[in-house]
Structures are given as structure tokens and as C-alpha cells.
Amino acid sequence: MDSLMIEEYGTIVELKGREIAVVLCQKNSACAHCPSSGACRLGDDSKSMLVETFNVAGGRVGDRVKVVTTTKHFLQSSFMLYIVPIIGLLVGAFAGQWLGENLVFGIDPSLLSAIFGVIFLVSTFLGIRLGTRTLKREVFMPKIVAIQQQADTRADVLLHGH
């Protein structure tokens, strides 16, 4: 069984080469319940977000597009970006605390715990960064699958007179 698809609609605001487009999407009601909602790259206001996408449909700046990703890839990416670093922080903190209490004399265990926690946290981010370079971006990246037809809007009528 295939994973469920997450769909968003937005406007391409920037192209990064031929394959990558930055899309401005409106946050929907599901964003309010997402634990990562505060970490999204926001647009000019708190009601929009910028999403880097794989531009398989060949959209151009200004095009209104449909962006999709699978829930499987979304959850895998979220786990790698949020949960793995937290695990690294906790492992480092516990290791530093244990070392401070059992092996290293003269250093406060809490200080050693904090130092090791930060070292392990940074190490997990670096490991993720280096490890994901071998993955194809288009596998995990949301994709632009359709370019929407632009209907004349009230703003177009006022600007262009038709």
C-alpha cells in the first residue's frame, strides 16, 4: 500500500537552477497541530511558508503550482531532522554525567554533561548533513506535480483593464 500524499498549493517565488523551486504556500489548519510548525521557514507573515521543491513540472517564477510529498517521506525527514539530534543530545548528556561522576575527577558532572550534550548534538547535525549528501534530493523533497491555470483575478482586471 502506498503512503498517503500531502498536497499543498502555492506560487513559485524563486528558481534555484532547473530542478529546484522555492514555493510560497499558505499554512493550512493542519499546520496548527504540527509540532514543527514553529520551525517552518516563514514567508512575509505567519500565515505562509517557503518550501523548497523538486520542479518536475517545469514551473516558472509566478506560476501557481500543486506540491505533493508522501507522508512516509515527510515523517522520515522529520525524524531525521528533529528526533535524531535530540537523541544525540540526551546520549551526550548522560555520557557526560556518567563520566563526570565515575571517571573524571575535578570537573563538575553537570558541566561535563552539558559539554558532551552539545558535542553530541552538533555531531548528529554534522552526521545528518554528511549522510544526506549521498541521498538523491528528489527522493525526499516535495515535488511540483502540476501547474495550475491562472484565472483572471480582480487584481488583474484592475491592473490590466480586462
PyMOL commands that set and color helices and strands:
alter all, ss='L'
color gray80, all
select helices_A, chain A and resi 29-32+37-39+71-102+109-132+137-140+154-160
alter helices_A, ss='H'
color red, helices_A
select strands_A, chain A and resi 5-16+20-26+48-54+64-70+143-147
alter strands_A, ss='S'
color yellow, strands_A
deselect
rebuild
show_as cartoon
